[in-house]
């Protein structure tokens, strides 16, 4: 069998850069040898335009297109490491948040931390809404809750639910460092119990904003309770709804993935909320509680 000419090219002219172009289209001549077809480079002063176009395309971020042609082959950005570094370089991250992120980065489970651009989005949403009363389920070391607390007015408060006491101690350290501890009501224990207790205390429809980044299997339970606690027009945001891409892979059927698939389908069909699934971080779905049930 003849060898592919691509395997004889230098690495920077490898096949991924030119998957659809034959060698002759790029200005290569072809020398035929026994049992082999070898491209030989012609070296003009300027490479052919199609070569330059391909290099330019490789230099920018890759894009993806839906396989469903009904979407008109719309291209959307797919973050490369280089472009993601650029995004991070354009995040306004307060010094205290950066210090918390860096301390957390060496801890086991540090990947559970929301990304800086996610925290910035949460902050922006709290500010846009003029939110005063918030809930977070799943504090971890406090990065997202600290971002929310910093965005709240001095009279605002955040109910922060976390069952891991050791992680809460680290979060409290940074609440104090940032001078926002008076805004944060820490609830150590199961979030489900805390939410039920708030409802029993007459707190229904009293919260403006909720963020959930906890046990994925319990998202459905949290959702129903938060719909009671959040006011009409308020937001409920769920993290990890894309679950590292597993939700779209029919070959992956572990319990958490199935739960998230079912949850995503459930809120898509729930007319009590308006929704937007945002491909930021590991995927976030923003739910806005409607004043009344209605069709999209």
N, C-alpha and C positions, 0 to 999 in steps of 0.2 A: 504494500500500500504506500502511495506517495505521501511524504510528510507535508503537513500544512505549511505554507510559506510564512504564516504568522509566527511560528515558533522560532524562526531564524532572525526575526527583527530584534533590534535593541529594545530593552524594557520600556523606554519612553514612547515607543511606537507599537506597543503591544495591542492585542485585539480589543480589549475593552474600550480603548479610545476610538476605534474606527470599526464598529461592529457591522456596519452596513456597506462599507465602501471597499471595492476590490483594489488591489495594489495599483493597477494602472490608473485608477481615478485619483490617486494621491501623488502621481508623478513618478511611480516606480516602473522601471523596465523589468521584463521577466527573462531570465536566462534558464533555458532548459538543460538539465543534466540528466544522465541516466538515473532513472528511478526517483528523480527529485525535481521540484520546481522551485527555484530560488529567486526571490526578488532582489534586484540590484539597484541601489540608490543612484538616481541622477541628482546631482547637487547643483541646482540653479542658485542664482544669487538671492532669489526670493522663492520661498516654498509656494506651491500652488495654493490658490485661494481656499479650496476645500480643505486642505490641510490646516491652514490658519484658522478656519472656522471651527474645525474639530478641536484644535488646541484651546481656542477661546471657550468652547463649550465645556471642556474638561476643567478649565480654570475656575468656573463658577459653580455654584451649588447645583446638584442634580435636581431634577424635577420628576414627579410621578404623574401618571395619567390614569384615570379610571378605565377599567376594561369594559365598562358599560358605555357604549357609544352614544347613548341617549344624553350623556352629560357633555357631549360636544368635544370630546378629547381635551377638556380643560386641564391645563398643567398647573400643578401646585408645587410649592417648594418642598424639598426633602432635605432636612438639615444634614450637612456634612460636619465632621469634627471642626474643620476650619470655620465654617459659617456659624456653628454653635458657639465657638470661642468669641466670634464677633458679636453675637447676641449678648453673651455674658458681659463683654466689655462695655456694652451699652445699657447695662442695668444700673440703676441708682440704688445701691445697697448701703444702708446706714452702717457705720463702723461697728456698732454693737451687734448687728445681725451678721456681719462678716466674721466677727470674732466667735460668735456662737456656731456659725457654720463650720469654721475651721477647727474648732475644738471637737465638734461632733464628727468630723470627717475621719478621725482615727478610731472611732468607736465601732463595735460590732453592730451591724444593722444600719450603718450610716446612710445607706441608699434609701431608707425610708423618709429621709428629709426631703421636703419639697424643694424644688430648684429655685434659684434666685429670681428668675423671670416669672415663675408661678407666684412667689410671694409678692412680687411687684404688682401682678395682676390683682391679687386679693386686696392689696392695699388700695389700688385704684378703685375697685368696686365699692369698698367700704366708704371711700371718700365721695364717690359719685352719688351714692345713696344717702349720704349724710347719716349713716348708721350710728346708733348709740348702744343698742343691746345686741350682743352677738353670742353665738355658741360655737365651740370647736369640739369635735369628737376625734380623739387621737392626737395628743399633744406631742408625743415623743420627747425631744429635748427642748421644744418650745420655739422653733424657728418661725413657723407660720403663725402661731398664736402671738408671738412677740411683734411680728409685722402688723398683724391686725390691731393689737393694742396700741402700737405707735400711731396708727392712723385714726384711732378713736379720739373724740374730744375728751377733755379732762373729766367730764361728767359721765362718760360712757363706761360700759363694763362688758367683760367677756367671761362667760362660763366655760372653763377649760376642763374637759373630761379626759382623764388618763388613769389607767389601772396600774401602771408601773411606777412605783414610788421612787425608785432610784432615778429614773428619767425626769420625774417631776422635780426632784431636788435641783437638778441642773437647770431646768426651765426657770424655777423660782430664783435661782442665782442671777439669771440674766434679766428677769423682770425687775429685780431690785436694781441691777446695774443700769438699766434703761429708765429707771424711775417711773415704771408703769404698774407696779405691783398693786397699787390702789384701784386699778381698772380691772384686775383679773381675779375672778372667783374660782379657785382651784377645787375641782371635785375629783377626789381619789376614789376609784371604784369602777364598777361597770357602768358604761354610758347609758345603757338601756334603763337601769334603775334611776339614774339621775334625771333622764328625760321624763320618765313616768312621774317622778317626784315633783318636777317643775309643773307638770300638767295638773297634778293634784293640788298644788299650791295656788292654782288659778292663774298661771303664767301663759295660758293659751293666747296666741295672736299678739304676743308682747315682744317678740324678737324680730329684728330687721334682717339678720344675716346669720347663716350657719355654714360651717365648713366641716366636711366629713373626710377623714383620712384614717380609717380604722379597719376593723375586721370586715373584709369584703363580703363574707358570707352573710353578715348581718345588715348589709346596706338597706335591704328592703324594710327591715324593722325600724331602723333609724329614720328612713324616709317618711314612713307613716306618722311617727311621733313628731318629727320636725314639721310636717305639714300642719299639725295642730298648734305647734309653738310659734311658728313664723307667721307674721301678719300678712294679709293680702298685699301683694306688691313686693314682698320680701324675697330674698335669695337663699337658696340652698345649693351648695356646691359640693360635688363629689369628685374625689381624686382617684386616679388609677383606673379610669373606665376603659382604657385601651389595654391595660394589663400586659405591657411589653409586647403588644401585637398578638397575644395568644387568643384574644376574643374573636379574631377573624380567621383563625386556623382550625378547620374542622377536625384535624387530627389531635388537637389538644382538648382533653375532656376531664381535667381534674376538677375537684369540687369548687375551688375558688373561681376558676375560669368559667365554669358553667353558671355559677351564681352571678357573676358579672354580666355574662351574656343575657341571662334572664332579666337582670335588673335593668340593663340598657333597653331591652325590648319593652319592659314594663313602663318605664317613664316616657318612652317614645309614644306609647299609646295612651298615656294618662293626660286627659284634657284639663286636669286641675292645675297644670303648670305649663308655662312656655319653656322651651329648652334650647340650649345650644351646646353641642359637644365640641370642645375646643382641643385641637391636637397640640397641646402645650405640655411639657413634661411627659408624664405617662398618660396624658389624656385627662381632661376635666370636663364634667358636664355641669353647666350652670342652669339651674331651675328657678324660674320666677313664679311664685304662687299667684295664681289669677284671682281676681275679685269674685268671679263666678265661673263655673265650668262652661266651656265653649269650644267650638271647633276651631282648628287652625285656620 
